Amino acid sequence: MRRREFLAAGTGLSALSVFPNLSKIASAASMPLTTTATVSVPTLPQKVSIIDAVTRRAAIASMQLQYVWTDQFPTLPGVPLSALLPTQELPTIEWLIGAISVGITIVANLLGAVATVGGQAVGAQLSSINSQLASARTTLAASQSLFVQAQTGSDATVNALLAGQLQTSLQALFTQLGTMGESALTVLTTALSSTSTTATRTPASYDALFTAISRPEIAGYLHDDAMFAYLRVGGPNPMLLTSISAIPTKFPITNAQYQAALNTTDTLSAALAGKRLFILDYVELGAMAPAGGTSKTLTGTGYVAAPIALFALLPGAATLSAVAIQCGQNPATNPIICRTAASSSQAYWAWQMAKTVVNTADFNYHEMFVHLGRTHLVSEAFCVATHRQLAPNHPLSVLLLPHYEGDIFINELAAAIIMSPDTFGDLILGGPIAAAQQAAARDRLAFDFYNQMPPVDFANRGVASSSVLPEYPYRDDALLIWQALLDWATNYIGVYYKSDADVVGDGELSAWVTEIASSGKILGFRPITSRSQLAQVVAMIMFTASAQHAAVNFPQSQFMVYQPVYSGVMNAPPPSGLSASQQNWNALLPNMVAAIAQMHFLYLLGSVHYRSLGNYQSANFAYLSTLTDPAITATGGPLSQYRAALTAIEAKINAANTTRSYPYPYLLPSRIPTSTNI
């Protein structure tokens, strides 16, 4: 099926459905269940017979008919994606059960939130949806029981028939949840239609939206400066903080401001000399942060800025301290707002407003660049190229395909319900959706493969060493996972590539590299000439699809569902002076339509955990292991060594979390999915 048909069919959110367009995808997916195909022992193309070589070429040619490049998606201009959605990219029964379970919780919370906002007037309108939700719970329970039968029955044919029935049932339930969400949100938008989009709210307004979903712990740190600083190293976007050796000319902070902000005798020059200053600069937002705001039909006029924020390590300190914020790129029109104690009320609320400006910018940067562009869209390029150039029994195909599972499917949803006008991205993000589309595409095409490898990225940002930045849980845990993946890739590759000459002589590998660099538009991707280089490349592909996506995806349900801390849009302009009131800060809080859309959508994204790292199962029923070569799977072999390393990392991170300022669970191997599937 052609992916762009979903976009052409109309993706506007007339009623802000929680799962818009899933009905189209679910109905399109209603087809016989594909069962597991047998894959021969992995072999390199230069080591097979002539007959086997012909068979390999035929298999590749078949895949090239199913996986076809396009860079003409209107919502992601110039980004290479799959033009088609092959049937093998549709979600498994296991994934559907997990997503539907979360979806039921979301609809239940949505009904509670609508009742809270709409009051008694909407009660009767919600009663039928509540009945449908109760039925959905019953259907899900029955489906889970049927799944157990399909997995444990003694007759493989009967099991496959049961699985096919279950797939159809779950697809229908998936569609039904979307309809329920749409109906509930129609009631909500009607109830809010008489409410001004500029009405001032307080944090209590957002607390009341958590009914079936628990209010996240971040709510207890709303104005906490230590938490604000920690988010740069352990929050949803730990990828921007950069060490500096000089104060940027566009951020003219003085020594007096620095000392007053931190109530210290430490000096700006000493902090610079000691490599204790760090900066966030959101200049890349560009047109996503237009001066004067952006007017939208359902959310009114919203604002996003491109601030600059300074952080410091005081002498002997292990944790960052926030110092000062400039709420735009031009210092002539954006005064530097310094950290201030609550005892200085007007300056304190200006500081709180400035922190909200940073978190709103961070939200936009995170969603379009760090999350969408640098994980989802990058992995799709490798997925398409792998199917098009590596035979199904190529060792790298066998290893990597489980790391791509679900990515094309979930990216189709992203293109349709995040990046299209009047859908979630348009509602949640404050800037023009066209600007977000162009910025996301630009950032993806600027992704430099080798420079994004974790050790290189940390070094380039000057934060590689714990002596420079002692508390950086994302870095510390990411490097553990990176090393485990690199060791796994090295050992796996060593089984099939006996020398560097085998790498150079692999024609499929060479074609794969060329396709990724040209059709896939992966910047910096170059010929692979050694086993060690190939191991690094494979480790990076696996890391991006698994650990990196986990690090930027799953914090969404813990941090970004609480709008007073993180929102994609502000309801008022950034502060232009050094004094403000609590009412001024309240006025920044987002429109309720945007808030509810953000809350429920990001809760979904951050709550579906499917097949953890180290799991290599087929995406086809009966979901058998894809790694069957005894040279890989034997006791004490590469796979068992890899899994043992993950177990050791789990214990090490759990131990570290007992002494960190805040626990960082997002890179526990047991909580890292193998692929980017949500």
N, C-alpha and C positions, 0 to 999 in steps of 0.2 A: 504493500500500500504506500501511496505517496504521502510523506509527512506534511507537505505544504497544503494538502487538501484540508487538513484540520484547521489551518489558519484561514484558508479561503472560505471555509464554511461559516465563519463568523464567530469571533471569540469574545465579543463584548460582554461585560458583566452587568446586565441590566438589573440583576438582583444580587450581585456580589456573592455568587455561589462559592461555598467552601471548596468544592471540587468541580469547578467549571470544566466542561468539555471531556470529563472522564467518561460520560455516557457514550460519546463518539468513539473513544478509544476502546472502551469495554465492548461495545457492539461490534466494532471492527475486529476485535480479538476473539469473537465467538466462533471458534473453529476447532476441528479435532485436535486433541492434545498430542504433541509430538513426544515420542518416546525416545529413550536413550539409544544413540547409535554407537556401535562398536568402533573404537579407534585403535589402530595398530600401534605397536611399540614405536615411540618417537624415533625418527631417523632424519639425518641431514640429506638434502637433495643430491649431493655429490656422492653419496654412499649407497644408492639404490640401483636396482636393475633398470634396464631400458623400459620394461613393461611397467614397473612401479613409477618410473619418471613420467610416463604418459598418464598414468592414473592421477598422479599429483597435479599435473598441469590441468587435467580435466576438472579436478576438484576446485582448483583456484579459479578457473574460468567460470565455473558455476557460481562461486561466491561473488565474483566481480559483477555478475548480473543482479545480485541481491543487494550488494553494498556499492552504491553509486555516489560519487562526490557531487556536492553542490555548494556554491558559496553565494547563493542567491536568496537565502532566507531574508525576507524583508525586515524581520525583527532583529537580525544579527548580521548586518551587511558586511560581506566579504569574508565571513568566518566559514571555513570548510566544515561541512557536516554531511551526514548521510542523507541523501534525498529520499530514501525509502525507510520504512520501518519493517524490517524482516520479521517473520513470525517467531523466529528463535529469540528475538529481543523482547518479546512480551513477558510479563512477570510470572513467576512461578506461583503455585498454590501457596507455598509457605510465605512468600512475600505478600500475597493478597490477604492472607489471614492476618498477618501482622499489621498491614496498613489499614484494613477494615476495623480491626480492634481499636487502633488509635482514632480512626475516623468516627467510630461510635462515641468515644469519649468527647471528641470535638463537637459533634452535633449536640450531645447532652449539655456540654458547657455553653454552647451557643444558645440553646433554648433557655437556659438559666439566665444568661446575660440579656437576652431579649426581654424576658419577663422582668428583670431588674430595671432595665432602661424604660420599657414600655408600660410597666405597671399593670393594673387590673384590666386595662382596656385591651390588652393583647392576649389575655389568658385563654379566651375561647378560641382564638385563632391558632393557638399553639397545641391545643388538645389532640387534634388529629395527628400532628407530627410526633407528639409524644407516644401515641399508640403505634405509629410506624416504627419508632425507635425501639420500642419494646419487642416488636416482631423481628426487627433486625438482630437484636441480641439473641433471640431464640434461633434464628437462621444461622448465625455465626457459630453458636454452640453445636448445632447439628452438623455443620460443615467441618468443624474440628474433629468431631467423632468420626465422620466419614473419611477424613484424611488419615486418621489412625488405621482404619480398616484397609484403606488402599495401600498403606505402607506395610501392613503386617499380614495381609491375607496370603494363603498358600497358592492361589491360582493367579499367575501373572496376568493372564488375559482379563480376568474379572477385576483385578486391581487396576488395570489400565482403564477399563470401562468406568469404574467408580471414580477414578481421578478425572476422567473427562467430564462426568456429570458434575463433579465438585467444581471444576474450573468454570463451567457454565453458571452454576449457582453463585459462585463468588463474584463473577463478573456482573451478574444481575444485581447482587447486593451492593457492589461498588457503585453501580449506577444509581441505585435507590438512595444511597447515602448522599450522593450529590444532589439529588432532587430534594431530599429533606433539608439539606443545608440551604439550598436556593430558596425554598419556601420560608424557612425561618428568617433568612436575611431580607426577604421581601417584606415580611412583617416588621422587621427592625427599621428598614429604610423608610417605610411608611410612618412609623412612630416617630422617627427623627426628622421627618420632612418639615415639621414646624419649628424645629430647633435651629437657632442660628449657628452657622459653621464657625463663628468666631466666639461662641459662648465660652467663658472661662471655666475650666474644670480644676479640680484638686486631685492629688494622688488617690484620695478615697473614691473618686469616680471610677478609677481604673481597678482599684482593689475589688470593687463590687462586681466586676466582670468575671472573677474567678469563682465558679460554682462547682462544676464537676472536676475542673483542673485546679490543682493546688497553686496558690500564689507562690512564686519562686522566692528563694531566700534572698535574692538580690534586692528585693523590696525593703529589706531591713537595713540596707546600706545606701539608701537613696542619695544622701548628701555627703557621704563619707569620702574624704579625700584619699585615704589609704586605698580604698577599693577602686576609686577612679584611676589611681596610678597602677594598681595591680592588673586592671583590665588590659593594659598594654602588653603584658607578658603572659597572662593567663586567661584572657577573655576570648571573644569570638574572632578578633583580628590581632593576633600577636606577630604580624608580619611587617609592620611599618616602622616600628621604633628603630631609630638610627643614632649611633654615637656621633658626636660632632667635636671638632677640634677648634672651631671658630664660630662666633655668633653670626648668623646670616644678616646681611645688611638690611634685609626686609623685615627683620625682627629685632628692633633696636632696644633690647632690654638693657637697663643700667645695673651697675653693681649695687646701688642703693635699693633698687627694686628687688633684686635677687635676695639680698640679705633680709629685707623686710618681709618678703614672702615666706621665707623659711625660718625667720627669727633666729638667725645664725650669724656668727662672725666669719664663717667661711666666705671666701670671695669668688666672684665670677671667674677671675683669671686663674685662681688655684683650681677651681673645678674643671676648667678647660684643660689645664696642664695635666691634671690627674685623670683625664678621660672619664669624668663623672657627670657629663651633661649629655642629654639625649633629646631628640626632637621628633615630633610628628608633623608632617607637612602634607596637607590634603590638596595640594595644587592640582593633582591629576584629575580631580573631580571636574574641573573646567566648567563646561556648559551645564553640567548637572547641578551646579550651584549658582544660578543666575542672580544678579542683583535685582532687587525689587520683587522677588518671589514669582510663583507660578500659580495661575488660577485654574482650578479644575471643578467640574460640575458637581461632583458628590462631596468633595472635601474642602471646597473654598480655596482661598489663597494660602499656599504653603511656602515655607522657606527652608533652604539649605545653604550653608556657607562653606567656604574652603579655609578653615582656620589653620593656625600654626600653634603648637603647644610645646612647652619646654618642661622637661623633667630632670631631676638631679639625684645623685647619690651623695648624701652628706658624708663627711669623713667617717670611716668606720662602719657605715650603714650597709645593710645587705639588701634593703628594699628601696624602691624608687619613691621619690616625693614629687608631687606635682608642684610646679613653680609659677608658671604664668601662661596666659593664652591670649593670642591675638585673633579676633574673630573673622579675619579676612586676610587676603594677601597684601593689601596696601596699608602700611603703617600710618599713612596720612589720614586715612578715614577710619581706621580701626585701632583704637588705643590698646596698649597692652594692659590686660586685666590680671592682677596678681592674686595669688592665693591669700585669703583673708579669713581671720577667725570670726566666728558667729557673733562675737561681742561687738563687732563693727558692722551693724546691721545692713546699711545701704551698700557698702563695699562687698559684704558677704554675699548678698543676693545678686550682685553683678557677677561675682565669681561663680555662683551656682548657675547663672544663665550661661556664662562662658563654657562651663563644663557640659551643659546640655548641647551647646553648639558643636563641641568636639564630638560628643557621642552620636549626634545626628549625622555629622559628616562621616564618622567611622562606620555607622550603619550602612550608608550609601556605598562607601568604598569597599566595605566587606562584601556586600551582596553582589555587586556588579563585577568586582575585580578578583578579590581573594577567593571568593566562593564560586561564583558562576564561571568566570573566565579561566581561572588558573587551575581548577580541578575538573569540573564537568566538561567544559568544552575542549580542554587539552586531552582528556582521556578519550573523548569521542574520536579525535583525529587518529590516535593510536589504534583504537578499536577497528575503525574502518580500514586502515592500512594493513592491519594484521589479517583480517579476513580476505583482503584483496591480494595479498602477496605471499602469505605463508600457508603452505598446505596444512590441512587439519592435523596431520601427524608430525608436523615440524615441532621439534622440542620447544621452541619459543611459543608457538601457537598453543600447545598443550598447557604450558605454564601460565600464559598471560590471559587467555580467554576468560577464566573465572574472575579475573580482576576487572574485566570490562562489563560483567553481567549487569544488566539493567540500566546502563548509562545512556544508551540511545533512547530508550523508552522514557526515562525521567527527563532527559533533555528535550524531548518532544513536548512534555508538559511545561517545561520552563519556557520554551519558545512560545507556546500558546497562552499560558496563563500568568506568566510573569512579564514577558517582554512585549506583549501586544497592547495596543491602546485600550484603556478602560478595563484592564484586568489588574491582577494583584500588584504588579510592579508599579503601575500607574497610580493606584490608590495609595500604596504604602510609601513610595518614594516621593520626595517633595518637588523634584525638578521635572522638566519636560520628559516624557517617555522617549521621544526621539533622541534626546541628548543621552539618555541612559543606554539606548540601543547602540548608538555610535561609540560611546565611551567603553562599553563592555567589549564591543568588537575590536576597538583599537588596543585595549589592554591585552586581550587574548592574542592578537597578532604580534604583540611586543613581547610575549612570553619567551624568554631565552632559556632553552632547555638546560644547558650545562650550568649556567649562572644561577638557576633556581634550585639546584641540588642543595640540600640543607647545609652541609658544611661550607659551601661556597657562598650561599646567601647570607648566613650568619657572619662570615668573614667580611663580605662586602658591606654589611651594615655596621660593622665594628662591634658586634655583640657576641662573638664566638666564644669568648673566654669568660669563665665564671669569676675571674679576678676583676674583670671590667664590670660585669653585671651579675652579681652573685645569685639573685633569685630571678630565674627565668624558666619556669616549669615547662613551657612549650618547647624551648630549645633543648633542655636536658632530656626530656622524654622523647622528643623527635629524633635526637641523635642515637638514642638506644635502639629505637625501631629501625632507623636507617641502617645501622651497623648489622642488625639481625637480618634485614632484607638483603643487604650487600653480601653477607656471608652465605645466605641461602642461594642467591643468584650465582655466586661464585662456585659453590659446590654443585649446583644443578648443571650449570654450563660445563663444568669439568667432566661430567659424565658423558656428554655428547660431543663436545669439542675437545679433542685431545691435544690440540696445539693452536697457536695463532694462525697457522696456515689453514686450518679447518674453518676459521672465521672468515678469512679472506676468500676462501674457495666456495663459500655458501652463496650461490646465486640468488636464492630466495631472500636471504638476509640483505643482500645488496639491493635488490629491487624494493624491499621493504623500507630501507633507509632512504632511498631516492624518493619514494612515494610520500613518506612522512615529511621530508624537507620541502618537496614541491607541492603536491596536491594538498597535503596536511598543513602546510605553512607553519611548521614548527621552527622558529628562529634558532639558528646556531646548530641545528641537527646536521651531523657530518658523517662521512664514511667511518665504519667501525673496522678496525684493523687488528684488534687483539682481544684475547679472552677477558683481560682485566677491564678494558673499555666496555666490552659488551655487558659485563656484570654490572658496571655502574649504570649503564643505560637501562637495563632491565630493572635494577633496584629502584631507579628513579620513576619508572613507569608504575611499578607496584606501589611505591610510596605515595605518589600523587593520587592514585585511585583509591587508596585505603587510608593510610594514616593522615595525610594532609587533608583529605576531605573530612575525615572524622574530626580533626582539630578545629576546622572552621564551620562544620555543620552542626554538630551536636550541642555546642554552647548556645545555639539559638533558643532552644527550649528552656534553658536555665537563665539566660540574661535578656534576650531580645524580645521575649514575649511580654516583658514588663515595660510599658511605654514611658512611664516617668523617668526611667533610666536610659532606655534605648528606644529611639523612634526614628523612622525614616523621614519624618517631616516635622517642622516646627510650625505652630499656628500663628507665630508673630515673628518679626524680624529679630536678628541678633542684637544684643545691647550695643549702643553707640557711645555710651559713657561709662563712667566708673562708679556710678551709684544706681541702685535699683531697689525694688521692694519684692516681697514674696508674691504679691499679686502680679508683678511683671514676670516673674518666673513661671507662675501658674499659666499665664497667657501663652507661653511657649508650648504647652502640652498639646498633643495632636487632637485633631478632630476625631469624634467618636467612631465615625465610619472607618477612617483609616486605622484607628487603634484596634478595632475589632477584627478587621481584615488581617492586620499584622499579627495579632495575638494567635489567632487560630491557624493561620497558614504556617507560621514559624514553629508552632507547637507540633504540627504534623511533621515538618522537615526534621525536627530535632528529636523525634520520638520513635522512629522506625529503625530498629536495629536488626540486621539480617546477615547471617552467616559471617562469623567473626574471622579475623586474620588467622591463617593457617588452615582454613577450611577450603578444600578443593573438591567441590561437588558439581555435577552436571546441572545445567539449568533445565534439562528435560527429565520428565518422569521416567524412571523411579529415582532420579537424583543420585546416581551412583558416583563414586569417586572418579575424578578425571585423571588422577595420577595412579597408574597401574604398573609401571615399570619397576620390577624388583630392585633394579639398580638405584632407584630413588626411594622406594617405600620400605625397603628391608630394615629390620631393627638395627639401629645405630647408623643408618644411612642418612642422606641429606635431609629428607623430610623430618625424620625423628629428631635430628640435631636442631633443625629450625624450630620445631614445636617446643623442644626443651628450652631453647633460647627465649622464646616468647613467654614460657612459664616463669623463667628466671626474671625477665623484665617485669612481669606482672607483680612479682613479689617485691622487686626493688622499688617500683613506683608506689606501691601501697605503703612501703616503709617510709619513703620520702614524704608522702602526703601527711604523715603524722607530725612532721616538723615544719612543713611549709606554712606560710601565712594563711593560705586557703588551700584546701585540697584541689588537685588538678586531675580529674578522672578521665579526661577525654582521649588520652593515648594509652590507657590500659589496653593491652592486646585483646582482652576479652570483650572490649567495647568498641573495637575498630572493625567495621565491616570490611570484607575482602575487596569490595568494589564500591563505586559511586552509584548507588542504586536508589537514593532518595534525595 
